[in-house]
Amino acid sequence: MTVAVLQAGSWGTTLATILARDGGKDVILWTRDDLHAREIAAHRENRRYLPGIRVPDSVTVTADLERAMSADDVIVTAPSLGVRALRDRVAPLLGTRHRLLSATKGLNDDGRRMSQLWAEALAPDRVAVLSGPNISREIAAGLPAPTVVASVEPATARHFQELVGTRMFRPYTNVDVVGVELCGALKNIVALGAGAIDGMGYGENAKAGFVTRGLAEIARYGFTEGANPLTVAGLAGFGDLVATCTSKHSRNRTVGELLARGVPLAAIPERIGGQIAEGITTTRATYLAAKRKGVTMPITEQTHFVLAEGKPIREAMRDLMERERGEEVAGPLAEISRLLQTFAAAQREETASRARD
């Protein structure tokens, strides 16, 4: 079986590389730019987005979308801004044999998740999503990492679990597509603020508190959409949030840090190698969706004011600190706590039962 990876950014190149190098799969890596395709094929390296990592000779690199779609399975890593247009190009090429794995961590401009876009072109039970604490450069370098594959159809999730899993890349399955996708998208908003805290030198206490409250905000929004609290507390939620808010390789954290140091937003793409920080577009989509749904999201709101209205970052942080004080374990966090306690009690009972047997 052949796997197509659409498109050749850092994450797409990483997945194509490990699938071929560590998983022994036949891989077609697609990029929109024919010159870019020729460069990768000639140098066996994506010098634009993943320098220093060798792309295996067995990876076919092409700008021909029809050639890529001759594969049996499709993995999409395109930025969320371009997914709807890509879907429209891909839709006529999708056949009954295809299954699709969306590895894009972002939202459409109207707040829709990526799997919702793809479900308009392919049966939902043949679509899965990939998300977790997945810093692409570390994975490409062969360092260990877990991830989550979610689908409404367990067989589809297991299929992609087997497909993308390698000795050092360990996928877990989940049926909570909503939770996995929302956690993967919304943690980028929090990472922008975490980076700003680094840039302003506010210290580790401030950053830890900000990230923790960010998790509560992700949970609050996710629960209104039907997400499972345990997903928020797992790899796709808490795990990905920690990685993205702390890693020196995190683009979203870096964007926040640069903004706090006075770099204009328009100048930032050049500073991060022309790559896209999903948190920027996800902030606006989430801010508008939360207002429509009546969900309180103070971090998202203040981040939107900074990005869209030019509000000074220090002023935004001050306004967050001056919000009305309340209980910590309330609302979404209380629900997570209740479920974790229930889960722990069930585990203790299972252990005791095994001991009795």
C-alpha positions as CSV (number, residue, x, y, z in Angstrom):
1,M,0.0,0.0,0.0
2,T,1.1,3.5,-0.8
3,V,0.7,6.6,1.4
4,A,0.3,10.1,0.1
5,V,1.3,13.0,2.4
6,L,-0.1,16.4,1.4
7,Q,1.9,18.8,1.7
8,A,5.7,19.2,2.2
9,G,6.0,21.5,5.2
10,S,8.0,20.5,8.2
11,W,5.3,18.2,9.6
12,G,4.4,16.6,6.3
13,T,8.1,16.0,5.5
14,T,8.6,14.6,9.0
15,L,5.7,12.1,8.6
16,A,6.8,11.1,5.1
17,T,10.4,10.6,6.4
18,I,9.5,8.4,9.4
19,L,6.9,6.4,7.4
20,A,9.5,5.5,4.8
21,R,12.6,5.3,7.0
22,D,11.2,3.7,10.1
23,G,8.0,2.2,8.9
24,G,9.1,0.8,5.5
25,K,6.1,2.4,3.7
26,D,5.9,3.5,0.1
27,V,5.4,7.3,0.4
28,I,4.4,10.0,-2.0
29,L,5.2,13.5,-0.7
30,W,3.2,16.2,-2.5
31,T,4.0,19.9,-2.6
32,R,2.1,22.7,-4.5
33,D,5.4,24.1,-5.9
34,D,7.1,22.1,-8.7
35,L,10.4,23.8,-8.0
36,H,10.2,22.8,-4.3
37,A,9.4,19.2,-5.4
38,R,12.5,19.2,-7.6
39,E,14.7,20.7,-4.8
40,I,13.6,18.0,-2.3
41,A,14.1,15.2,-4.8
42,A,17.5,16.4,-5.9
43,H,18.9,17.1,-2.4
44,R,16.9,14.5,-0.5
45,E,16.3,17.3,2.1
46,N,13.6,19.8,2.6
47,R,15.9,22.8,3.0
48,R,13.0,25.3,3.3
49,Y,11.2,23.7,6.2
50,L,13.2,20.8,7.7
51,P,16.9,21.4,7.0
52,G,19.3,18.8,8.2
53,I,16.9,15.8,8.0
54,R,17.5,13.4,5.1
55,V,14.4,12.4,3.1
56,P,14.7,8.7,2.2
57,D,15.3,7.8,-1.4
58,S,12.1,5.7,-1.3
59,V,10.0,8.8,-0.9
60,T,8.6,10.0,-4.2
61,V,8.3,13.8,-4.3
62,T,5.9,15.4,-6.7
63,A,3.8,18.5,-7.4
64,D,1.3,16.4,-9.4
65,L,-1.8,16.0,-7.2
66,E,-3.3,13.3,-9.4
67,R,0.0,11.3,-9.0
68,A,-0.2,11.7,-5.3
69,M,-3.8,10.6,-5.1
70,S,-3.0,7.3,-6.8
71,A,-2.0,6.2,-3.2
72,D,-4.3,4.1,-1.1
73,D,-4.1,6.3,2.1
74,V,-3.9,10.1,2.4
75,I,-2.4,12.1,5.2
76,V,-3.1,15.8,5.1
77,T,-0.6,18.2,6.9
78,A,-1.5,21.4,5.0
79,P,-2.0,24.6,7.2
80,S,-5.7,25.1,8.1
81,L,-5.9,28.2,6.0
82,G,-5.4,26.1,2.9
83,V,-7.3,23.0,3.7
84,R,-10.7,24.0,2.3
85,A,-9.1,24.9,-1.1
86,L,-7.1,21.7,-1.0
87,R,-10.2,19.7,-0.2
88,D,-12.0,21.1,-3.2
89,R,-9.0,20.0,-5.4
90,V,-8.8,16.6,-3.8
91,A,-12.5,15.7,-3.6
92,P,-12.9,14.7,-7.3
93,L,-9.9,12.4,-6.9
94,L,-11.1,10.5,-3.8
95,G,-12.3,7.0,-4.4
96,T,-14.0,4.3,-2.3
97,R,-10.6,2.8,-1.5
98,H,-9.3,6.0,0.2
99,R,-9.0,6.6,3.9
100,L,-7.8,10.0,5.0
101,L,-5.9,11.1,8.1
102,S,-6.0,14.9,8.9
103,A,-2.9,16.0,10.8
104,T,-3.6,19.7,10.6
105,K,-3.9,21.4,14.0
106,G,-6.2,24.4,13.4
107,L,-9.7,25.6,12.7
108,N,-11.4,26.8,9.5
109,D,-12.1,30.6,9.6
110,D,-15.8,29.8,10.5
111,G,-14.7,27.7,13.5
112,R,-15.2,24.3,11.8
113,R,-12.8,21.5,12.5
114,M,-10.7,20.0,9.8
115,S,-12.5,16.6,9.9
116,Q,-15.7,18.4,9.3
117,L,-14.3,19.9,6.1
118,W,-13.0,16.5,4.9
119,A,-16.3,14.7,5.8
120,E,-17.9,16.8,3.1
121,A,-15.7,15.0,0.6
122,L,-15.4,11.6,2.1
123,A,-17.5,9.4,4.4
124,P,-16.9,10.4,8.1
125,D,-16.1,6.8,9.0
126,R,-13.2,6.9,6.6
127,V,-11.7,10.0,8.1
128,A,-9.3,10.1,11.1
129,V,-7.4,12.9,12.9
130,L,-3.8,12.9,14.3
131,S,-2.8,15.1,17.2
132,G,-0.6,15.0,20.3
133,P,2.7,16.3,21.7
134,N,4.4,16.1,18.3
135,I,7.3,18.5,17.8
136,S,8.2,17.7,14.2
137,R,12.0,18.2,14.4
138,E,12.3,15.8,17.3
139,I,10.2,13.1,15.6
140,A,12.2,13.5,12.4
141,A,15.4,13.1,14.3
142,G,14.1,9.8,15.6
143,L,13.4,10.9,19.2
144,P,10.5,9.1,21.0
145,A,7.0,10.6,20.9
146,P,3.4,9.5,21.5
147,T,0.4,10.7,19.5
148,V,-3.3,10.1,19.2
149,V,-5.3,8.9,16.2
150,A,-9.1,9.5,16.5
151,S,-12.0,8.5,14.3
152,V,-15.7,8.0,14.8
153,E,-15.0,4.5,13.3
154,P,-12.7,2.5,15.6
155,A,-11.5,0.4,12.6
156,T,-10.3,3.5,10.8
157,A,-8.5,4.7,13.9
158,R,-6.8,1.3,14.3
159,H,-5.9,1.3,10.6
160,F,-4.0,4.6,10.9
161,Q,-2.6,3.6,14.2
162,E,-0.9,0.7,12.5
163,L,0.1,2.8,9.5
164,V,1.9,5.7,11.2
165,G,3.2,3.8,14.2
166,T,7.0,3.1,14.3
167,R,9.4,1.9,17.0
168,M,9.8,5.5,18.2
169,F,6.4,7.0,17.3
170,R,3.7,5.5,19.4
171,P,0.0,6.2,18.5
172,Y,-3.0,5.6,20.8
173,T,-6.5,5.5,19.5
174,N,-9.5,7.5,20.6
175,V,-13.1,7.9,19.4
176,D,-13.4,11.5,20.6
177,V,-12.6,13.3,17.3
178,V,-14.1,16.5,18.6
179,G,-11.9,16.6,21.7
180,V,-8.7,15.6,19.9
181,E,-9.1,18.2,17.2
182,L,-10.1,21.0,19.5
183,C,-7.3,20.4,21.9
184,G,-4.8,20.4,19.0
185,A,-6.1,23.6,17.7
186,L,-6.8,25.6,20.8
187,K,-3.5,24.8,22.6
188,N,-1.8,27.0,19.9
189,I,-3.6,30.0,21.3
190,V,-2.3,29.3,24.8
191,A,1.2,28.8,23.4
192,L,1.2,32.3,22.0
193,G,0.6,33.7,25.5
194,A,3.2,31.3,27.0
195,G,5.8,32.6,24.6
196,A,4.8,36.2,25.4
197,I,5.4,35.4,29.1
198,D,8.9,34.1,28.2
199,G,9.5,37.2,26.1
200,M,8.5,39.6,28.9
201,G,10.6,37.7,31.5
202,Y,7.6,37.1,33.8
203,G,9.0,33.9,35.1
204,E,8.0,30.2,35.5
205,N,5.2,30.8,38.1
206,A,3.4,33.1,35.7
207,K,3.9,30.7,32.8
208,A,2.7,27.6,34.8
209,G,-0.4,29.4,36.0
210,F,-1.1,30.7,32.5
211,V,-0.8,27.3,30.9
212,T,-3.0,25.7,33.6
213,R,-5.7,28.3,33.1
214,G,-5.3,27.8,29.4
215,L,-6.1,24.1,29.8
216,A,-9.3,25.1,31.7
217,E,-10.3,27.4,28.8
218,I,-9.7,24.6,26.3
219,A,-11.8,22.3,28.4
220,R,-14.6,24.9,28.7
221,Y,-14.9,25.3,24.9
222,G,-14.4,21.6,24.2
223,F,-17.2,20.6,26.6
224,T,-19.7,22.8,24.8
225,E,-18.9,20.9,21.6
226,G,-19.2,17.5,23.3
227,A,-15.5,16.7,24.0
228,N,-14.7,14.0,26.5
229,P,-13.0,15.5,29.7
230,L,-10.5,12.6,29.7
231,T,-9.3,13.7,26.2
232,V,-8.5,17.1,27.6
233,A,-6.5,15.5,30.4
234,G,-4.6,13.2,28.0
235,L,-2.0,13.3,25.3
236,A,-4.0,15.4,22.8
237,G,-4.9,17.9,25.5
238,F,-2.5,18.3,28.4
239,G,0.4,16.6,26.7
240,D,0.3,18.7,23.6
241,L,-0.2,21.8,25.6
242,V,2.9,21.2,27.6
243,A,5.0,20.5,24.6
244,T,3.8,23.5,22.6
245,C,4.1,25.9,25.4
246,T,7.7,24.9,26.4
247,S,9.5,23.7,23.4
248,K,12.2,25.9,21.7
249,H,11.0,24.4,18.4
250,S,7.3,25.5,18.9
251,R,6.4,28.1,16.3
252,N,3.5,29.4,18.3
253,R,5.5,29.9,21.5
254,T,8.2,31.6,19.4
255,V,5.7,34.0,17.8
256,G,4.4,35.0,21.3
257,E,8.0,35.6,22.5
258,L,8.9,37.7,19.4
259,L,5.7,39.8,19.8
260,A,6.6,40.5,23.4
261,R,10.0,41.6,22.4
262,G,8.6,44.2,20.0
263,V,8.8,42.4,16.7
264,P,5.8,43.5,14.5
265,L,3.3,40.8,13.6
266,A,3.9,41.4,9.9
267,A,7.6,40.7,10.2
268,I,7.3,37.4,12.1
269,P,6.8,35.0,9.2
270,E,10.3,35.8,8.0
271,R,11.7,35.3,11.5
272,I,10.2,31.7,11.6
273,G,11.4,30.6,8.2
274,G,8.3,31.4,6.3
275,Q,6.3,28.8,8.2
276,I,2.8,29.3,9.6
277,A,1.9,29.6,13.2
278,E,-1.6,28.1,13.4
279,G,-2.4,30.0,16.6
280,I,-2.7,33.3,14.8
281,T,-5.6,32.3,12.6
282,T,-7.1,29.9,15.2
283,T,-7.4,32.8,17.7
284,R,-9.7,34.8,15.5
285,A,-11.8,31.8,14.5
286,T,-12.1,30.7,18.2
287,Y,-12.8,34.2,19.5
288,L,-15.7,34.6,17.0
289,A,-17.1,31.1,17.6
290,A,-16.9,31.5,21.4
291,K,-18.9,34.8,21.2
292,R,-21.6,33.0,19.1
293,K,-21.8,30.2,21.6
294,G,-21.6,32.3,24.7
295,V,-18.4,30.6,26.0
296,T,-16.2,32.6,28.3
297,M,-12.6,32.5,27.0
298,P,-10.5,35.3,28.5
299,I,-7.1,34.1,27.2
300,T,-8.5,33.8,23.7
301,E,-10.2,37.2,24.0
302,Q,-7.1,39.0,25.1
303,T,-4.9,37.2,22.5
304,H,-7.4,38.3,19.8
305,F,-7.1,41.9,21.0
306,V,-3.3,41.8,20.8
307,L,-3.3,40.2,17.3
308,A,-6.2,41.9,15.7
309,E,-6.4,45.3,17.4
310,G,-2.8,45.9,18.5
311,K,-3.4,45.9,22.2
312,P,-0.1,46.0,24.1
313,I,0.8,42.6,25.5
314,R,1.5,43.9,29.0
315,E,-1.9,45.5,29.1
316,A,-3.5,42.3,28.0
317,M,-1.7,40.4,30.8
318,R,-2.7,43.0,33.3
319,D,-6.3,42.7,32.4
320,L,-6.1,38.9,32.8
321,M,-4.6,39.3,36.2
322,E,-7.3,41.7,37.3
323,R,-10.2,39.5,36.4
324,E,-12.6,38.6,39.1
325,R,-11.2,35.9,41.4
326,G,-13.0,32.6,41.6
327,E,-12.7,28.9,42.6
328,E,-10.0,27.0,40.9
329,V,-11.6,23.6,40.6
330,A,-14.9,24.6,39.2
331,G,-16.7,24.1,35.9
332,P,-14.6,22.1,33.4
333,L,-11.8,21.3,35.9
334,A,-14.3,20.0,38.4
335,E,-15.7,17.7,35.7
336,I,-12.2,16.4,34.8
337,S,-11.4,15.9,38.5
338,R,-14.6,13.9,38.9
339,L,-14.0,11.7,35.9
340,L,-10.3,11.1,36.9
341,Q,-11.4,10.0,40.4
342,T,-14.0,7.7,38.9
343,F,-11.3,6.2,36.6
344,A,-8.9,5.8,39.4
345,A,-11.5,4.0,41.5
346,A,-12.3,1.7,38.6
347,Q,-8.6,0.9,38.2
348,R,-8.2,0.1,41.9
349,E,-11.2,-2.2,41.8
350,E,-9.8,-4.0,38.7
351,T,-6.4,-4.4,40.4
352,A,-8.1,-5.8,43.6
353,S,-10.2,-8.1,41.5
354,R,-7.2,-9.5,39.7
355,A,-5.5,-10.0,43.1
356,R,-8.5,-12.0,44.4
357,D,-8.6,-14.2,41.3
